[in-house]
Amino acid sequence: MSLSLPAFAELPPVVDGHQVPSLAPMLSKILPAVVNISARGEVKVHNPLLDNPQFRRYFGLPDVPEEQRVEELGSGVIINAAKGYVLTNNHVVKDAQKITVTLRDGRQFDARLIGRDKATDIAILQIPAGHLTQLPLGDSTRLRVGDYVVAIGNPFGLGQTVTSGIVSALGRSGLGIESYEDFIQTDAPINPGNSGGALVDLHGHLVGINTAILGPDGANIGIGFAIPVNMAIDVMDQLVKYGRVERGRIGIAAQNLTPALAKAFGVKQTQGAIIAQVQPDSPATKAGLKAGDIVIEVNGRKVHDAAQMRNIFGLLRIGTEVKMQVLRHDRPMTFSVVIAKPTQTTVAGARINPLLAGATLGEVPAELARQAKLHGVAVMAVQAGSPAEHGGLLKGDVIQSVNQVPVGDMSTFVREIKRHPKSLLFNVRRGNGALFISLGG
């Protein structure tokens, strides 16, 4: 079995009396470590109108299949030649029932999905192959804006393709692409099919996993994003060991430390995350953290803003002890916090109102609320034949208002129901649509 060694960009022999810089010597050593991925599967097709046989008969529409075949083309990186591990994006393989990995030398293998993490868009596959080349790992924390990088992948299913550019920005977040974002931005052209491919530096070391582009209709306009390799490897290690990433909570809400807030708090610190809220009976409360504390380090890593701090916690497992350095009234203090299991409080509908009997209700999970900007009370389950089902509620509904009053949490929801217990009008978010449901009255 052959393992790739660190490769370096170098000057090739003299051409016509001149030295011509080239990436070819470096690429020749690492290209075998980047693979093409074909993921085939079936997804459920659901359209309420097309599900209605009278609607189809009236418009002369044929019966529609319940499932539709899909095929996703992407890329991957051999990260461990001895074990056949291939790192890629979750969105490349999320609906796959059959995954085929094609190597640069033409060999094809059926891959086994070891694990995937939707929140960071990372997945790890395994192929039963020998004589593999693995890509040496770089350190994404050492990247600088302006460093040259090379993107390798399988754009539009054309086959292995190489593009080059520079690091345009670091630490990109708040884009709404993933739940945990700390992207490397690059102008190295990244196109559909490059997802899961390699972003390497001029030493041929892996520094990122190509993930997304920003442009009209999916076209490349020089704004591409890659997951930093350090984050990808942290996630991969958990997927290999546990099959999933188990995230917990410490019970705080935080915001960025801005110059204006720094002045208001009387601190010279210019970067950090201000704790805006500490939840009662949470690990943060038990550790002694307070609203107004400014977090400047977590486990020895400097905290630049709230998003970075959230990313750090998002890669730590439940039960992990975390050292947090904060400024309190401009005095440095250190606290130890143990990450706890997330809490999800549910309530039986019958305890709130007889019209809701048979429904299990809960607050919208924080991740979903943040991603989809969705607030309200979620219908977690509905018993068949119950008053809640007869009233029209379905599992997965999110009740956003009661009697035309917005409800952002369970306490507001209960309060509004008790004001008019015999006649309820819900505005419900269902899938990508919304509707009103009337109960009682």
N, C-alpha and C positions, 0 to 999 in steps of 0.2 A: 504494500500500500504506500502510495506516495503522498507526502504532506508538503504543502507549499511553504516556502521560506519567504521572509520579508524581501520584497522586490523594490527596486528603486528606478525612478526615471533617470535616464542617462543619455548622453550624446552618442549617436550612432557613428559609424565610420564616416570619414570625410567624403562628401558628394560634390563632384566638380570643383574640388579645391576648397570647399566650405563645410564647416560643421553645421548640420541641420538638427535642431532639437526635435525629439520624437518621444512619444509615450509608448511606442511599440514594444521596446524591450521589457518595460514593466508590465504591460498588458498581456504579453505572451505568457507570463508566468501565472497570472491570476484569472484570466478568462475562463479556464476550465472549472473554476469554483462557482461560477454564476450559471444557473440553470433556467430552463423554460418550464412553466407549469400550466397544465391544462386541467381544469376542475369541472367535472360534469355532474349535474344533479337535476332535481326536480323541485319546483316551488309550487305551493298552493296558489291557485288563481281564484280570487273572490271578488265578484262584482254583484252587489245586491240586486241590481236590475236584471242582469243576465241570469241570475239564479231563479228568477220568476218565469215559469213556463208560459204564462199568459203574455208576458211582455215579449218573449222570444217569438211566440206564435203570431202576435199582432204585427210585429215588424219583419216577420219571415226570417228570423235569425237562426242559425244552426245551433245544435247543442254545443256547449263549450266544455272542454276537458277540465276536470278539477285540478289537474296539475299541468305545469308547463315545463318542458325541458330547457335547461339553461346550461351554457358553457362559458366559463370565465378563463381568459388567458392572462397569465401574469408571469412573474419571475421569482426567483429564490436564490439564496446564497448558502452554499455548503459551509457550515460552521464547525462541524466536527466530522472529519473524514473517517475516523475509526468507527464511529457509531452511525454514520450515515445521516446525521441531523442536517435538515435544510430549514433555514429561517425565511419566512415570507410574511405577507400581510394577511390578517384575518379576513378582510373583505374579498380576497382572492379565492378562499376555500370555504367560506361560511356555509354555502348551500350545497357543498360537494358530497356526492355519494361515491364518486370515483375520481381519484387524483393521479394524474400521470406526470412524472418528472422526466424531462428529456435533457440529457447531458450534452455538452459541447461536442463530444465525440460521436454523438448520434444514439448512444444507448438510451433505452427507455425503461422506466421502472414504475410499478404501481406503488404509490406512497401511502404510508400509514399516518394518520393525523394523531400526533402525540397530545396536543392541546392547543387551545387558542384563547385569546383574550380580546374581547370586543372593545374594552375601554381604551386600550393602547393600540389596537389594530395589529397585534402581533400573533403569529401562529408558528408552530414548529412541526415539521414533518420528519419522517424517517424513511429512508430507502434502503433496500437490501443490496447494496452495491459495494464492490471493492475497487481498489485502485482509484480512489477519489482524491481530489485536490481541495483543501480547505483554504478559506480566505483568512489571512492573518488579521487580528483585531487591532484597530487603532484606539485612540482615546479622544472621544468627541468633546471632552471638556477642554482640550488643548486647541481646538479649532479657533481661528480668528476670521473676522470678516475680511475678505480679500484673498484668503487661501484658495489655491486652485484645487478643484475636485473633478472627478470623472464619474459619470453615471453609466451603469451597465444594466441592460435589461432586454426585454422582448417586446418593443413597442408595436402595437397593431398586429401582433402575431407574425411579424416579419422574420423573426429569428434574432439571435444575439446582436445587439447594436451598442455602440459606444458613443457618448457625447461628453463634452467637457465644458467647464465654466468656472465660476468662482463661488465662494460662500458669500451670499448677498446680505444675510442677516442671521442672527442666532437668537434662540429663546423665543421663537414666535409662538404665541398662544392666543386664546380667545377667538380662534377662527371657526369653532364649531364643527371641526372635522372629526375630532376624537374627544373622548371624555378627559383624557390626560394629554396635554399638548406642550411640547418643548421643542418645536421643530427647528431643523436647520433649513434655511431658505437658500436656494441656489438658482442661478440662471442657466445651469447645465440643462439642456432640453430634456424634459421628462414628459412622456406621452402615455396614453392608455396602453396598458400592457407592461409598462415599466414597474408597476406596483410590485413591491417585494424584492426588487432588484437592489444592486449594490451601489452605494455612493462611496468612492474610495479617494484617498489623498494621493499625492504624487509618489508616495512610498509604496503604493499598492496595498495600503491597510484599510480595512473596512471602517468607515466613520459614520455611516448612516444607512437606513433602509428606505429606499424611495417609496413614497406613499401617495402623494396627491399633487395636483396642479391647480392653479388658479387662473382661469381664463374663460372666454366665451365659448359655450358649447363644447367644453372639454379640450379646447385647442391650446397648444403651448404658446405662451407669450413671454416666456422667460421668468416665470414665477413658479418654482416647484418646491416641494417640501419633503424632507426626509426625517424619519425618526432617529434621534441620536443613538449610536450603537451602544453606549453605556446603558441607556434605558432599555433597549431591545434585549440586551443580554441579561439584565436583571429579571425581566419578564420571562425570558426563555428558561432561565434556571428554575423558576417556580413552576413553569409548565412541565418541564422534564421531571421535576421531583414530585410534584403534587397533582399534575394534570390540569390545574387551574390556578388563577391568582385569587387569593382570599384576602379581600380588603376589609379593614375595620374602621374605627373612628376614634377620635380623641375628644370630640365635642366642642369645637370652636368654629366661629365664623370670622374670617379675616379680610382685610382690605390692604391695598398698597400704601406704603408710606410715601406720601408726596412731599415736595418742599414746603407747601403750605401747612400740612399736618405736622411735619417735623418742627416747624417754627412754633406752631400752636402747642406742641408737647414739650417744647424747650429742649430739643435734642439736636446734636450736631450730625447724627447719623442721617445719611441720605438714601439708604436702601434698607428694605426690610418689609415685614408684614405686621400690621397692627391688628391685634385681637379685638374685634368689635363686639363679640358676644361669646360667653362661655355657658354652655348648656348645663342646667342643674343635674347633679348626680352623675356627671360625666368623668372620664379619666382626667380631663383638664382641670375640672373643679377639685377632684381629689388630690391632684398634684400641687395645687395652689396657684394656678394661673388665673389672671384676672383680666377683665376688659380694660384696654388701654396699654397692656404690655406690648412691647414691640419686639417681635421675634427677629433675631439677627443671625442665628445659627441653629441648625438641626443636625445632630450627630456629627458635628465638626464641619459641616458644609454651610458656607455662607448663604443666607437667604436674601435674594434680590427683591422679590415681590411675592404677593400672595399666591399667584399661579405656580411659581416654582416650589413654594412650600407645599402646596397641595400635591404636586407631582412627587415630591419626596415621600410624603405620607402614603400616596397611592401605590407605592412599590414595596411597602413594608407589610409584613403579615401580622395577623392577629396574635397578640401575646408578646410582640416585640417591645422592648424597652427603649424609649427614645430620650436622648438628652437634648433639651431645648435651652438655648441661651437667649435671654430677653433683656431688654432695657425697661426698668420700671422707675419712673421719675429720673431717668438718665443714669440710673445705677445698674450695672450688669448683674444679672442673677441667673442661676442655672436650675432647671427643674427636670425631674425624671417622670416621664409619662408612659404608661403601658397602653398600647393600642388594644381596644376592646372590640367585641363583636358589634356589628351595626344593629340598631334597634328598629323594629318595624311593628308599630302598635296597630292592632286591628280591633274592630268593634263589631259585634253582632248587630245587624240593622234593627232587630226586634227590640233591642234595649233603647233605641232612639225613638222609634215610632212603629206602630203595628203595620203601617203601609210598607215598611222596609223589611218585614220579616222574611228570612231566607237569604238575605244579602249579607255578605261580610265586607265591611268598609275599612279603608285605611287611608292615610295621607299619601299623596304622590311621592314616590321615592325621590330623594334629593337629586340623584344623578339625572333622572328623567326630567324633573322640574327644570334643572339647569340647562340641559341639552335642548329640550323642546319648548322651553319657556311655558311649561304647562303647570298650572296651579289649580288646586281643588282637592276633592276627595275621590279616591279611586275605589271602584267596585272590584274587590279582590276575588269574589266568588258569588254565584247565585244558584240556589237550590232549585231543581226542577219542580214545577208545580207550585212554587211559593208565591205569596203576594207580590214580592219584588219582581219575580219573573213575569207574572201576569200584568204588572204595571209597565213592563217594557224594558227593565234594566238588564244589561248583559255584562258578563265578566269582561273587564278591560275598559269599561266606560269610566270617564272622569267627569264628575259632577262639578261644574264650574260656577253655577249660581243656583240659589234657592229663592223662588218667588222674586226673581230678577235682582236679587242682591248677590254680588260676587262673594264667593266663599273660597278663601285661600288656604284654610286649614280646618281641622276637625272641630275645634272649639267654635269657630264662626258658623260652621255647618249645623252643628247641634243647636246653637242659639237661634238661628233663623227658622229651623224646623219647629222649635218649641213656640215660636211666636204665632205660627199658623199651622197647628198640628193636623188639621183635618183636610187641608187642601194644599198640595205641594206641586209647584211647577219647577222642574229642573231644566237647566240648560246643560246638555251633555255633549262632551267631546267623544266621538266614536271613530277611531281610526283617523283618517285624514279629513273627516267631516264633522258636522255638529247637528244637533236636533233638540227640540223641546219635548219633554215627557211630563205628562200630567198624572198625578196619583191622587186618588180620593176626590173630594168635592162633588 
